[in-house]
Amino acid sequence: MKLQESFSAALLNPRTPPPTGIVGYNDDIDRRFAVYSNNVQSGLINALATSYPVVAQLVGEAFFQAMAQMFIQKYPPDSPVMSTYGSQFAGFINSFAPARSVPYLADVARLERLCVQAFHAADICAVNPGLLTQALDNPEGLAQLHLQLHPGVASLQSPYAIAALWAAHQSLGQIQGLNPRQPQSVLVLRNELRVEVFTVSSGCAVFVHLLKGGNTLGLAAGHALEADPDFDLGQALALLISHNTITGLQPTHEALP
């Protein structure tokens, strides 16, 4: 086990020599190990670039590769599924001093992680429209109703214009004149095989976040109104219904926030 740990550590750090005990066809162990190490690191950096293309575009290739190199040394992969790698990247960026000149970078990374999760989320059918209508037309049980959302649905609030920044790098918006310090809240979901990002009110973002956390409709709506007095429950429900994001109904007791 000690050899495996030292091998893994050396594999992800180009400044660390190969661990003792490794043998090969000739005496050129250092060169052969360096080639293998470089291939592994390049693969992980490419995986991060695939998951965070907008982050990479915002800082440039050289900066991104240097930042990713430091990330993989601190957070080596713990799963063979590369789509899950890099879940800590936003937190890492937030504490990465050289990235402080791009204050919105961590939140853009959070948005891109939600997009990756939405793309790979399980396929679950929306609830029967008739059952949904029946449940929503029952005012007595409405507050205690749990709405189960599609696993790919998520919301995010930011003090920065993360949706506009994301869209501008998808050829869906303009970067000229964009004010990155404009607060935005977003809803992320998957429409068939396409991930979509919508700008929503802060109240709607809170509402979706609390529903995803297992809270009742009444509690989620109450907190949404506290966060945003202009929150419109009907509009929020219409948005979720129109995109087939409600996958289950369960009348239960009030959950904790």
DRENGU-101584 format. One record per residue: residue in one letter; x, y, z of N, C-alpha, C in turn. Coordinates in steps of 0.2 Angstrom, whole numbers, plus 2048, in hexadecimal, padded with zeros to 3 digits. Layout:
BEGIN
type,n_x,n_y,n_z,ca_x,ca_y,ca_z,c_x,c_y,c_z
A,X,Y,Z,X,Y,Z,X,Y,Z
...
***
This chain:
BEGIN
type,n_x,n_y,n_z,ca_x,ca_y,ca_z,c_x,c_y,c_z
M,804,7FA,800,800,800,800,804,806,800
K,80A,806,804,80E,80C,804,811,80D,7FD
L,813,808,7F9,816,809,7F2,810,80C,7EE
Q,80A,80A,7EF,805,80C,7EB,803,814,7EC
E,804,816,7F2,803,81D,7F4,808,821,7F2
S,80E,81F,7F2,814,823,7F0,814,823,7E8
F,812,81E,7E5,811,81E,7DE,80C,823,7DC
S,806,823,7DF,801,828,7DD,803,82F,7DE
A,806,830,7E4,808,837,7E5,80E,839,7E0
A,812,835,7DE,817,837,7D9,814,838,7D3
L,80F,834,7D1,80C,834,7CA,809,83B,7C9
L,806,83E,7CE,803,845,7CD,807,84B,7CF
N,80D,84A,7D1,812,84F,7D2,818,84F,7CE
P,819,853,7C9,81F,852,7C5,826,854,7C8
R,825,857,7CE,82C,858,7D2,82E,852,7D6
T,829,84D,7D7,82B,847,7DB,82E,842,7D7
P,834,83F,7D9,837,839,7D5,833,833,7D6
P,834,82E,7D2,830,828,7D2,832,824,7D9
P,82D,821,7DC,82E,81E,7E2,833,818,7E1
T,837,816,7E7,83C,811,7E6,838,80A,7E6
G,83B,805,7E2,838,7FF,7E2,835,7FE,7DB
I,835,803,7D7,832,802,7D0,838,800,7CB
V,837,7FB,7C7,83C,7F8,7C3,839,7F8,7BC
G,83D,7F8,7B6,83B,7F8,7B0,83F,7F4,7AB
Y,83F,7F5,7A5,843,7F1,7A0,84A,7F3,7A0
N,84B,7FA,7A2,852,7FC,7A2,852,801,7A8
D,858,805,7A8,859,809,7AE,856,810,7AD
D,852,811,7A8,850,818,7A7,849,819,7AA
I,849,817,7B1,842,817,7B4,83F,81E,7B5
D,844,823,7B6,841,82A,7B7,83E,82D,7B1
R,841,82B,7AB,83E,82E,7A5,837,82A,7A3
R,837,824,7A4,831,820,7A3,82B,822,7A7
F,82D,823,7AE,828,825,7B3,826,82C,7B1
A,82A,830,7AF,828,837,7AD,823,837,7A7
V,824,833,7A2,820,833,79D,819,831,79F
Y,819,82B,7A3,812,829,7A6,80F,82E,7AA
S,813,831,7AE,810,836,7B3,80D,83C,7AF
N,811,83E,7AA,80E,844,7A5,808,842,7A2
N,807,83C,7A0,801,839,79C,7FB,83A,7A1
V,7FC,837,7A7,7F7,837,7AC,7F5,83E,7AE
Q,7FA,843,7AF,7F8,84A,7B1,7F4,84D,7AB
S,7F7,84C,7A5,7F4,84F,79F,7EC,84D,79F
G,7EB,846,7A0,7E4,844,7A0,7E0,847,7A5
L,7E2,848,7AB,7DE,84B,7B0,7DD,853,7AE
I,7E2,856,7AC,7E1,85D,7AA,7DC,85E,7A4
N,7DD,859,7A0,7D8,859,79A,7D1,858,79D
A,7D0,853,7A2,7C9,852,7A4,7C7,858,7A8
L,7CB,85C,7AB,7C8,862,7AE,7C7,867,7A9
A,7CB,868,7A4,7C9,86C,79E,7C2,86B,79B
T,7C1,864,79A,7BB,862,797,7B5,864,79C
S,7B6,863,7A2,7B0,865,7A7,7AF,86C,7A8
Y,7B5,870,7A7,7B5,877,7A9,7B7,87B,7A3
P,7B4,87B,79D,7B7,87E,797,7B6,886,798
V,7B1,889,79B,7B1,890,79C,7B6,893,7A1
V,7B7,88F,7A6,7BD,891,7AA,7C3,891,7A7
A,7C5,88C,7A3,7CB,88C,79F,7CB,892,79A
Q,7C6,894,797,7C5,899,792,7C7,8A0,796
L,7C4,8A1,79C,7C4,8A7,79F,7CB,8A8,7A1
V,7CF,8A3,7A3,7D6,8A4,7A6,7DC,8A3,7A1
G,7DA,89F,79B,7DF,89E,796,7E2,897,798
E,7E5,894,792,7E7,88D,793,7ED,88C,798
A,7F2,891,798,7F8,890,79C,7F6,890,7A3
F,7F2,895,7A5,7F0,896,7AC,7EB,890,7AE
F,7E7,88E,7AA,7E3,889,7AC,7E7,882,7AD
Q,7EB,881,7A9,7EF,87B,7AA,7F4,87B,7B0
A,7F6,881,7B2,7FA,882,7B8,7F6,881,7BE
M,7F0,884,7BE,7EB,883,7C3,7E9,87C,7C4
A,7E7,879,7BE,7E5,872,7BE,7EA,86D,7C1
Q,7F1,86F,7BF,7F6,86A,7C2,7F6,86B,7C9
M,7F6,870,7CC,7F6,871,7D4,7EF,86D,7D7
F,7EA,86E,7D3,7E4,86B,7D6,7E5,863,7D6
I,7E7,860,7D1,7E7,859,7D0,7EC,856,7D6
Q,7F1,85A,7D8,7F6,858,7DD,7F2,858,7E4
K,7EE,85D,7E5,7EA,85D,7EB,7E4,858,7EB
Y,7E1,857,7E5,7DB,853,7E5,7DC,84E,7DF
P,7DF,849,7E1,7E0,843,7DC,7D9,840,7DB
P,7D8,83D,7D5,7D2,83A,7D4,7D0,834,7D9
D,7CA,833,7DB,7C8,82D,7DF,7C3,829,7DC
S,7C2,82A,7D5,7BD,826,7D2,7C0,825,7CB
P,7BF,81F,7C7,7C1,81F,7C0,7BC,823,7BC
V,7B7,825,7BE,7B2,829,7BA,7B4,830,7B9
M,7B7,832,7B4,7BA,839,7B3,7B5,83E,7B3
S,7AF,83D,7B2,7A9,842,7B2,7A8,845,7B9
T,7AA,841,7BE,7A9,843,7C5,7AF,847,7C7
Y,7B5,846,7C4,7BB,849,7C6,7BA,851,7C6
G,7BD,854,7CB,7BD,85B,7CB,7B8,85F,7CF
S,7B4,85B,7D3,7AE,85E,7D7,7B1,863,7DC
Q,7B7,863,7DE,7BA,868,7E3,7BD,86E,7DF
F,7BC,86E,7D9,7C0,873,7D5,7BE,87A,7D7
A,7B8,87B,7D7,7B5,882,7D9,7B8,884,7E0
G,7B8,880,7E5,7BB,882,7EB,7C2,883,7EB
F,7C5,87F,7E7,7CD,880,7E6,7CE,887,7E3
I,7CA,888,7DE,7CB,88F,7DA,7CA,895,7DF
N,7C5,894,7E3,7C3,899,7E8,7C9,89B,7ED
S,7CD,896,7EE,7D3,897,7F3,7DA,897,7EF
F,7D9,897,7E8,7DF,898,7E4,7E1,89F,7E3
A,7E6,8A1,7E7,7E8,8A8,7E7,7E9,8AB,7E0
P,7EC,8A8,7DB,7ED,8AB,7D4,7E7,8AC,7D1
A,7E1,8A9,7D3,7DB,8AA,7CF,7D7,8AF,7D2
R,7D9,8B3,7D7,7D5,8B8,7DB,7D4,8BE,7D6
S,7D7,8BF,7D1,7D6,8C4,7CC,7D0,8C3,7C8
V,7CE,8BD,7C8,7C8,8BB,7C5,7C3,8B8,7CA
P,7BF,8BD,7CD,7BB,8BB,7D3,7B5,8B7,7D2
Y,7B3,8B7,7CC,7AD,8B3,7CA,7AF,8AC,7C7
L,7B5,8AA,7C7,7B8,8A4,7C4,7B5,89E,7C8
A,7B5,89E,7CF,7B3,898,7D3,7AB,897,7D2
D,7A7,89C,7D1,7A0,89B,7D0,79F,899,7C9
V,7A3,89B,7C4,7A2,898,7BD,7A3,891,7BE
A,7A9,88F,7C1,7AA,888,7C2,7A5,884,7C6
R,7A1,887,7CA,79C,884,7CE,796,883,7C9
L,795,887,7C4,790,887,7BF,792,881,7BA
E,798,881,7B8,79A,87C,7B4,799,875,7B7
R,79B,874,7BD,79A,86E,7C1,793,86C,7C1
L,78E,870,7C2,787,86F,7C1,785,86C,7BA
C,788,86F,7B5,787,86D,7AE,789,866,7AD
V,78F,864,7B0,791,85E,7AF,78D,859,7B3
Q,78B,85A,7B9,786,856,7BC,780,855,7B9
A,77D,85A,7B6,777,85A,7B3,777,856,7AC
F,77D,856,7A9,77E,852,7A3,77E,84B,7A4
H,781,849,7AA,782,842,7AC,77D,83F,7B0
A,778,843,7B2,773,841,7B7,76E,83B,7B4
A,76C,837,7B8,767,832,7B6,761,834,7B2
D,75F,830,7AE,759,832,7AA,753,830,7AF
I,74E,835,7B0,748,833,7B4,743,837,7B1
C,73D,834,7B0,737,837,7AD,734,83C,7B1
A,731,841,7AE,72D,845,7B2,727,842,7B5
V,724,845,7BA,71E,842,7BD,718,843,7B9
N,713,83F,7B9,70D,83F,7B5,70A,846,7B6
P,709,849,7B0,706,850,7B1,6FF,850,7B5
G,6FB,84B,7B4,6F5,84B,7B8,6F6,84B,7BF
L,6FA,847,7C1,6FC,846,7C9,6FF,84D,7CB
L,703,850,7C7,706,856,7C9,700,85C,7CA
T,6FC,85C,7C5,6F6,861,7C5,6F2,860,7CB
Q,6F0,859,7CD,6EC,858,7D2,6EF,85A,7D9
A,6F6,859,7D9,6F9,85A,7E0,6FA,862,7E1
L,6FB,866,7DB,6FC,86D,7DC,6F5,870,7DD
D,6F0,86D,7DB,6E9,870,7DC,6E6,86E,7E3
N,6EA,86B,7E7,6E8,86A,7EE,6EB,86E,7F3
P,6E8,874,7F4,6EB,879,7F8,6EC,877,7FF
E,6E8,872,802,6E9,870,809,6F0,86C,80A
G,6F2,868,805,6F8,864,805,6FE,867,801
L,6FD,86D,7FE,702,870,7FA,708,871,7FE
A,708,874,804,70E,876,808,712,871,80A
Q,70F,86B,80B,712,865,80E,715,860,808
L,714,863,802,716,85E,7FC,71D,85F,7FB
H,720,859,7FA,727,859,7F7,727,858,7F0
L,72B,85C,7EC,72B,85B,7E5,732,859,7E4
Q,733,853,7E1,739,850,7E0,73B,852,7D9
L,741,855,7D8,744,858,7D2,749,853,7CF
H,749,854,7C8,74E,850,7C4,755,851,7C7
P,759,84B,7C8,760,84C,7CB,764,851,7C7
G,763,852,7C1,767,857,7BD,765,85E,7BE
V,760,860,7C2,75E,866,7C3,762,869,7C9
A,764,86F,7C9,768,873,7CE,767,87A,7CD
S,768,87E,7D3,768,885,7D2,76E,888,7D6
L,770,88E,7D4,776,891,7D6,775,898,7D7
Q,777,89C,7DC,777,8A3,7DD,77E,8A5,7DD
S,77F,8AB,7DA,786,8AE,7DA,786,8B6,7DA
P,78B,8B9,7DD,78B,8C0,7DC,78E,8C2,7D5
Y,78F,8BE,7D1,792,8BF,7CA,78D,8BD,7C5
A,78F,8BF,7BF,78A,8BE,7B9,78C,8B7,7B6
I,78B,8B2,7BA,78E,8AB,7B8,78A,8A8,7B2
A,784,8AA,7B1,780,8A7,7AB,782,8AB,7A5
A,783,8B1,7A5,785,8B5,7A0,78C,8B3,79E
L,791,8B2,7A2,798,8B0,7A1,798,8A9,79D
W,793,8A5,7A0,793,89E,79D,790,89E,796
A,78B,8A2,795,788,8A3,78F,78C,8A6,78A
A,790,8AB,78C,795,8AE,787,79A,8A9,784
H,79C,8A4,788,7A1,89F,786,79D,899,783
Q,797,899,782,793,894,77E,791,897,777
S,793,89D,775,790,8A0,76F,789,8A2,770
L,787,8A3,776,780,8A4,778,77F,8AB,77A
G,784,8AF,77B,783,8B6,77E,789,8BA,77C
Q,78A,8C0,77E,78F,8C5,77C,793,8C6,782
I,79A,8C6,781,79E,8C7,786,7A0,8CF,787
Q,79F,8D2,781,7A0,8DA,781,79B,8DD,785
G,79D,8E1,78A,798,8E5,78E,796,8E1,794
L,798,8DB,795,795,8D7,79A,798,8D9,7A1
N,794,8DA,7A6,796,8DC,7AC,796,8D6,7B1
P,79C,8D3,7B2,79C,8CD,7B6,79A,8CE,7BD
R,79A,8D4,7C0,798,8D5,7C7,790,8D6,7C7
Q,78C,8D4,7C2,785,8D4,7C3,783,8CD,7C6
P,780,8CD,7CC,77D,8C7,7CF,778,8C3,7CB
Q,779,8BD,7CA,775,8B9,7C7,773,8B2,7CA
S,76D,8B0,7CA,76C,8A9,7CC,76A,8A5,7C6
V,76B,89E,7C6,76A,89A,7C0,767,894,7C2
L,763,891,7BD,760,88A,7BE,764,886,7B8
V,766,880,7BA,76A,87C,7B6,765,875,7B5
L,764,873,7AF,760,86D,7AE,763,86A,7A7
R,760,864,7A6,762,860,7A0,75C,85F,79C
N,75C,862,795,756,861,791,758,85C,78C
E,756,855,78D,758,850,789,760,84F,789
L,764,850,784,76B,850,785,76F,857,785
R,76B,85C,786,76E,863,786,76D,866,78D
V,772,868,790,772,86C,797,770,873,795
E,76B,875,799,769,87C,798,76A,880,79F
V,76C,886,79E,76D,88B,7A4,768,891,7A3
F,764,892,7A8,75F,897,7A8,761,89C,7AE
T,760,8A3,7AC,760,8A8,7B1,759,8A8,7B5
V,759,8A7,7BC,753,8A8,7BF,754,8AD,7C5
S,74E,8AE,7C8,74F,8B2,7CE,752,8AF,7D4
S,755,8B3,7D9,758,8B0,7DF,753,8AC,7E3
G,74D,8AE,7E3,748,8AA,7E6,747,8A3,7E3
C,747,8A3,7DC,746,89D,7D9,74C,898,7DA
A,752,89B,7DA,758,897,7DC,757,894,7E3
V,755,898,7E8,754,895,7EF,74F,890,7EF
F,749,891,7EB,744,88C,7EB,746,885,7E8
V,74A,885,7E3,74C,87F,7E0,751,87C,7E4
H,756,880,7E7,75B,87D,7EB,758,879,7F1
L,753,87C,7F4,74F,879,7FA,74B,873,7F8
L,748,873,7F2,744,86D,7F0,749,868,7EF
K,74F,869,7EC,754,864,7EB,757,861,7F1
G,756,865,7F7,759,863,7FD,754,85F,801
G,74E,85E,7FE,749,859,801,744,85D,805
N,743,864,804,73F,868,808,738,868,805
T,733,869,809,72C,86A,806,72B,870,802
L,726,870,7FE,725,876,7F9,723,87C,7FE
G,720,87B,803,71E,881,807,724,884,80A
L,729,880,80D,72F,883,810,733,886,80B
A,734,883,805,738,885,800,735,88C,7FD
A,72F,88C,7FD,72C,893,7FA,72D,898,7FF
G,72C,896,806,72D,89B,80B,734,89E,80B
H,739,89A,80B,740,89D,80B,741,8A1,804
A,73E,89E,7FF,73F,8A2,7F8,73C,8A9,7F9
L,736,8AA,7FC,734,8B1,7FD,738,8B5,802
E,73B,8B2,807,73F,8B6,80B,745,8B8,808
A,748,8B4,803,74E,8B6,7FF,74C,8BB,7FA
D,746,8BB,7F7,744,8BF,7F2,73C,8C0,7F2
P,73A,8C6,7F5,733,8C8,7F6,72F,8C7,7EF
D,733,8C8,7E9,72F,8C8,7E3,72F,8C0,7E0
F,731,8BC,7E4,730,8B5,7E2,729,8B3,7E0
D,728,8B0,7DA,722,8AD,7D8,722,8A6,7D8
L,71E,8A3,7DC,71E,89C,7DD,71B,899,7D7
G,716,89C,7D4,712,899,7CE,717,899,7C8
Q,71B,89E,7C7,720,89E,7C2,726,899,7C3
A,728,898,7C9,72D,893,7CA,72B,88C,7C9
L,724,88B,7CB,722,884,7C9,721,883,7C2
A,71E,888,7BE,71D,888,7B7,724,887,7B4
L,729,88A,7B6,730,889,7B3,732,881,7B4
L,731,87F,7BA,733,878,7BB,72F,873,7B7
I,728,874,7B7,724,870,7B3,725,870,7AC
S,726,876,7A9,727,876,7A2,72E,873,7A0
H,732,872,7A4,739,86E,7A2,739,867,7A5
N,733,864,7A7,732,85D,7A9,738,85C,7AF
T,738,860,7B3,73D,85F,7B9,73A,85C,7BF
I,734,85C,7C0,731,859,7C6,72F,851,7C4
T,733,84D,7C8,733,846,7C7,72F,842,7CC
G,72D,845,7D1,729,841,7D6,725,846,7DB
L,720,843,7DE,71C,847,7E3,71C,843,7EA
Q,71D,846,7EF,71C,842,7F5,71A,847,7FB
P,714,846,7FD,711,84A,803,714,847,80A
T,718,84B,80D,71B,849,813,71B,84F,818
H,71F,84D,81D,71F,853,822,725,858,820
E,724,85D,823,729,863,822,730,860,824
A,735,862,81F,73C,860,820,740,866,823
L,746,865,825,74A,86A,828,74D,86E,822
P,74F,874,823,752,878,81D,759,875,81D
***
